[in-house]
């Protein structure tokens, strides 16, 4: 086989594979989600004196997370929206859940995750470290739970999910 024939065939194969990929991608159904983030609780794992809480999320317009440059209002440090993932904390006392309010809320700043391309719908997982764990125990309970809310850049709030009962070791 001469070099000329080989070089002439390669672009045709690439073109054929590319065209086939475009045709097949047109047949794929794109996911559509609401523009408000939706979250589900996935897991809570202990690691000695720390823990990891994982949620799954979907977002129809892909505006989850904040970049380092997102510091102008409403994302400035004086705003509650400087953070975009919020945890609540409760303890079970006498069979009832009692919310515990901290001086500083349990908040995280999730980095920007925006897909490229036309379909901006996102789905994925977010894991956050809780260090130290437990954060606070009144001494009256060995059972706690966390609630989680995610806020996107358009300030749409997700549904709230709970971890369920967590027995403190």
C-alpha positions in Angstrom: 0.0 0.0 0.0 1.4 3.3 -0.9 1.6 6.3 1.4 -0.7 8.3 -0.8 -3.5 5.7 -0.7 -3.2 5.4 3.1 -3.3 9.2 3.6 -6.3 9.5 1.3 -8.3 6.9 3.2 -7.8 8.1 6.7 -9.7 11.4 6.3 -12.6 9.5 4.7 -12.7 7.1 7.7 -12.6 10.0 10.2 -15.3 11.8 8.2 -17.5 8.7 8.1 -17.1 8.0 11.8 -17.8 11.7 12.6 -20.9 11.8 10.4 -22.1 8.5 11.9 -21.6 10.0 15.4 -23.6 13.1 14.5 -26.5 10.9 13.1 -26.5 8.7 16.2 -26.3 11.7 18.6 -29.5 13.1 17.0 -31.3 9.9 18.1 -30.2 10.2 21.7 -32.8 11.6 24.0 -31.5 14.6 26.0 -32.5 14.8 29.6 -34.8 17.6 30.6 -34.9 18.8 34.2 -36.6 21.7 36.0 -34.5 24.9 36.3 -34.7 24.6 40.1 -32.2 22.2 41.4 -33.6 18.9 42.7 -31.6 16.9 45.2 -31.7 13.5 46.8 -29.7 12.2 49.8 -27.2 9.5 48.8 -24.9 8.7 51.8 -23.3 9.6 55.0 -20.0 8.0 55.9 -17.8 8.3 59.0 -14.1 8.7 58.9 -12.9 8.8 62.5 -13.5 12.3 63.7 -14.9 13.5 60.3 -17.7 12.5 58.0 -18.7 12.9 54.3 -22.3 13.7 53.2 -23.2 13.0 49.6 -26.2 14.2 47.6 -27.3 13.7 44.0 -28.6 16.6 42.0 -30.3 17.6 38.8 -30.6 21.2 37.3 -32.2 22.0 34.0 -30.3 25.1 33.1 -26.9 24.1 34.5 -26.2 27.0 36.7 -24.9 25.1 39.7 -21.9 26.4 41.6 -20.0 29.7 42.1 -16.6 30.6 40.6 -13.8 32.5 42.4 -14.9 35.7 40.5 -18.5 35.4 41.7 -18.1 37.9 44.6 -20.4 40.8 43.4 -23.9 41.0 45.0 -25.8 38.8 45.6 -22.7 36.5 46.0 -20.6 38.8 48.1 -19.3 37.8 51.5 -22.0 39.9 53.3 -24.7 37.9 51.6 -26.2 34.5 52.6 -25.7 33.6 48.9 -21.9 33.8 49.1 -22.5 30.1 49.9 -24.7 27.8 47.9 -25.1 24.6 49.9 -26.7 24.8 53.3 -26.8 22.2 56.0 -29.2 22.2 59.0 -28.5 20.1 62.1 -31.0 18.4 64.4 -30.8 16.1 67.4 -33.4 13.6 68.5 -34.5 14.4 72.1 -37.3 12.3 73.7 -38.4 11.0 70.3 -38.7 14.5 68.7 -36.3 16.3 66.3 -34.9 19.5 67.7 -33.1 21.9 65.4 -29.8 23.2 66.7 -28.8 26.7 65.6 -25.1 27.6 65.4 -23.6 31.0 65.6 -22.2 30.3 62.1 -24.5 28.3 59.8 -23.1 25.2 58.2 -22.5 26.4 54.6 -20.4 25.4 51.7 -19.4 27.2 48.5 -19.7 24.6 45.7 -17.5 25.4 42.7 -19.0 26.3 39.3 -20.1 23.3 37.3 -21.5 24.4 33.9 -21.6 22.0 31.0 -20.5 23.2 27.5 -22.7 22.7 24.5 -26.4 23.4 23.9 -27.9 21.1 26.5 -27.1 22.7 29.9 -29.0 20.1 31.9 -26.8 18.8 34.7 -26.9 15.8 37.0 -24.3 14.6 39.3 -23.2 14.1 42.9 -21.8 16.5 45.5 -19.9 15.3 48.5 -19.0 17.6 51.4 -16.7 17.0 54.4 -18.0 17.6 57.9 -15.0 18.1 60.0 -15.0 17.7 62.9 -17.9 15.2 63.3 -19.9 15.5 65.4 -20.2 19.2 65.3 -22.2 19.6 68.4 -23.9 17.3 70.9 -26.0 18.7 73.7 -25.3 15.6 75.8 -28.9 14.6 75.7 -28.8 12.7 72.4 -26.7 10.3 70.5 -28.9 10.6 67.3 -28.5 13.4 64.9 -29.5 14.3 61.3 -28.7 16.9 58.7 -30.9 18.6 56.2 -29.5 19.9 52.9 -30.6 22.7 50.5 -28.8 23.6 47.3 -29.1 27.1 45.7 -28.2 27.8 42.0 -26.8 31.0 40.5 -30.3 32.3 39.7 -31.0 31.8 43.5 -33.5 29.0 42.9 -33.6 26.8 46.0 -33.7 23.1 45.7 -36.0 20.8 47.7 -34.8 20.0 51.2 -33.6 16.5 52.0 -32.7 14.8 55.3 -30.0 12.3 56.0 -32.2 10.2 58.2 -31.0 9.1 61.7 -27.3 9.1 62.3 -26.1 7.4 65.5 -23.1 9.2 66.8 -20.3 6.7 67.7 
